[in-house]
Amino acid sequence: MARRVFLLLDSIKFEHSIFALPFAYLGMVLAARGFPSWEKIFWITVAMVGARTLAMATNRIVDAHYDALNPRTAGRAIPKGVLSPAEMGAMAAAGLVAMFLAAWMLNPLCFRLAPLAVVVLVGYSWTKRFTWMSHAVLGLADGLAPAGGWIAVSGSMDLPAILLTMAVALWIGGFDLIYACQDVDFDRRFRLHSVPARFGIAAALRASAVAHVLTVLVLALVGAMLGLGLLYWAGLAVSSALLAYEHYLVRPDDLSKLSVAFFNVNGYVAVIVFAFTVGGLYV
């Protein structure tokens, strides 16, 4: 039983919740101007983990056919027959229940907005079938994290929450453009839609760079609007440097360092922005 649970968690890359949680916490601490109660933190964490579990498990089921055909993803659990779609479906259902329970425990607005979040989280998995704007939908799905954290504390959807959603949507959508470059030949062959497949790798990398510049500008606007301290601006400077380094690592004719750019650098960005924001609130 423990092995099956481990396989399920590994198949949805549970550890990559690090990309979403810091930004949910970012919305939380900015709305509270510090840390809210431990109860709030607990239910926000449950909501975010549940939402990501729902999204990833659904994606593994929906994409199982294409995963089996793609050499890069053929080793995933469902194509290999290690896990069944039913088991992955149970994982998605567990994530859905956790998300709605947490939303109910947080406040009425969170609970009322939860179904809309589910539409985005689940709907993303089908977007590559009909639009090359799938990267933007993924960005929006992750961009809901800081808005959720903000609403969980404040009980309202305010302008800073909208800006945080824009920043994270641009950030995630930008690095998904980079990630999609490795599947450009496969996507073209099987008529799946993405910016690299439609416009080429060079264009996708340029679009990613623009998205990340806009990310920094929107985060700067948030900092100015909320009067955050010098540590926030220091964290934003470090994160900007990391994003620039990410684009230095990946070039149209050399994607060999894509994994480093995607997983390592972006994980650091999420944690640094959150940590320096907390520092800026308290110093």
N, C-alpha and C positions, 0 to 999 in steps of 0.2 A: 504493500500500500504506500509506504513512504517513498519507494522508488517511483511509483506512478505519479505521485504528487510532484516529486523532483522533476520528472520528465515534462509534466505540464507547465511548471514554472519556467523551466529552461526553454521550452518551445515558444513561449511568449516573451522571452527575454525580460523576465520580471525585474532583473537588476537595473534595467534601463529606465525604471521609474525615476531615476535620478534626473532625467531630462525634464520631467513634468513637475515633480514635487517642489523643487526650489522656487519655481515661479508661482505655484499655488500658495506657497508660504510667503512669497513676496507680496502678493495681493493681500494676504491675511495681515501681515505686520504693518503694511502701509495704511490699511483701513483702521487698524487698531492703534496706530502710532506706537507700536511696540508689540509685545506678545500678548495675545488674548489668553483666556483660561486654558488649562490643559485639556479640558473636555472639548473645547472648540478645536484645538489642535488635533486631538484624536479623531474627531469625526471628519474633519477636513482631510486628514490622511486617509481614512477609510474610503471617503468619497473618491479621492484621486486614484488610489490604487484600484478600487472597484471599476472606475471608468476606464482606466488604461487596460485592465484585464479584459473587460468587455470588448474594447476596441481591437486588441491584439488577437484574442481568441477568435473573434468573428473574422478578422482578416485571414487567419490561418485556414479557416474553413472555406471561405469564399475563394481564396487564391490557391487552394490545394491542387487543382488541375494544372495551373500554370507553373506552380512550384515544382511539380513533378517533371515538367518539360525543361525547366531552366537549370543548367548545370550548377549554377551558384546556389540554388535553393532546393535542389533535389534531395539533399540530406536532411531536410526538415522532418519533423516527427510524423505528420500525416502521410506525405509521399512515401516515406520509408516503411510505413505500416507499423511504426512503433506505438503510435496513438491513433485512436479512431476519431472520426468526426463527431461521434456522439460524446466521447470524453471531452473533446474540445468544446463542444456545445454546452456541456455541463459547467465547464470553466467559465464560459461567457455568461451563463445564467447566474452563476455565483457572483460574478462581478456586477451584473445588473442589480441583483438583490442588495448587495453591499452599497452600491451607489445610491439607490433609492432610500434605503434605510438611513444612511448618513445624511442625505438631503432632508429627510423628514425630521431628523434629530437637530438639524442646524437651524432652519427657520422656514416659514411658509414660502418665501420667494424662491429659495433654493429648490424646494420640492416642486413648485409649479414650473420652474424652468428645466428641471431634470429631463422630461421627455424630449424637449428641443435639443438638449445636449446629446441625447441618445441617437437622435436622427443624424446628427453630424458624425458622431463617433462610429456608428455602424455604417452609415451611408458612404463614408470615404472608400471603403473596400471595393465598391463597384465603380468608382469614378474613372479609373484607368480604362474602362471599357468604352467610354464615350467622350472624354474630354482631356485635353492636355493640361487643363487647369487643376488637375488632381492634387498637385503640390500645394496649391492655395487652400484646398479643402482640408488637407492634412494639417497645414499651418493653423487654420481656424480651429480644428479639433484640439490641438495643443494650446492654442491661444485662449481657450475657455478656462484653462487652469487658473491664471491669476484673477480672472473675473469671478470664478467660483470662490476663490479664497477671499476676495473683497466682499462679495455678497454674503458669504457665510458669516462675516463679522458685522457688516454694516446693515444688512437687510435691504440694501438698495443698490441699484446699478448707476454708478456715478461716472463722471467724465474720466477721472484717473483710471478706473477699471477698464473703460473702453480703450484708452491709450495703451494700457498694459497688454490688453488682448491683441491690439494691432502690433505691438513690439514683438511679442512672442510668436504671433502668426507669421510675421515677416522673417523672424529668425529661423523658425522650424521649416517654413516653406523654402527659405534660402538654402539650408543645408540639405533638404530633400532633393533640390535640384542637382546638387553635387552627387548625392547618393545614386540618383537615377541614371547618372552617366554610365555606370558600369553595366546597365542592362539595355543600352541603346539598340544594339543589334537584335537582341531577343524581342524587344518591344516592337521593332519594325517588322520582324518576321511574323509575329503573331497578331499584328495590328492592334497592339495596346498603345494607349496614348500617354505621352509625356513630352515635356519641353525638349529634352535632348533628342528624342526620336523624331519630333516634328521639325525642330529648328537647328539641330546639331549640338554637339558638346560645347563648342566655343560659345555659342549663344546662351546656352544654359548656365555656363560659368559666369558670364557677364551679368545675366539676370540675377544670379545668386549674389554676386558682389553688390549689385544695386540694392537688393533686399536687405543685405546686412548693413549697408550704409544707412538705410532708412530705419533699421532697427535701432542703431545707435542714436540717431536723431530723435526718434520718438521717446526713447529712454531718457535722453537729455531733457526733452520737454516735460516728462513726468517729474524729473528731479527739480526743474525750475518751478513747476507748478506747486509742488508740495514742499518746497523749501528744504530739500534734503541737504545734509552736511557734506563736508569735504570728503569724507570717506566714501560716500556714494559716488562722487565724481572720480575719485581715485579708482574705485572698482570698475566704473564705466570705461576709464582709460585703459585699464588692464584688459578688460573684455574686448575692447576695440582692437587692441594689439593682437589678441589671440585670434580674433576673426580674420584679421589681416594675414596672420600666419597660416591660418587654414587655407586661405586662397593662394598663398604662396606655395603650399604643399601640392596643390592639385592644378594640373595644366591640361589643356586639350589633348596633348600628345603624350601625357604621362599621368596615369591614374593609379600608379603603384602605391602611393601613400594615401589613398582615399580612406582606408579604414582608420588610419591615425587621425586624419582630419575630421572624420565623421564622429567617431566614438570618443576619443580622448579629448580633443579640443573643445567640442561642444559640451561635454560633461563638465569640464572646468569652467566654461562660461556661465553655465547655470548656477553652479555653486558660488562662484565669485560674485556675481551680481547680487545674489541673496545675502551672502555674508557681509559684503561691504555696505549693502543697504541697511542691514540691522545695525552695523557699526555707525552709519551715518545718522540713524535715529537716536542712538544713545550717547553719541559723543557731540 
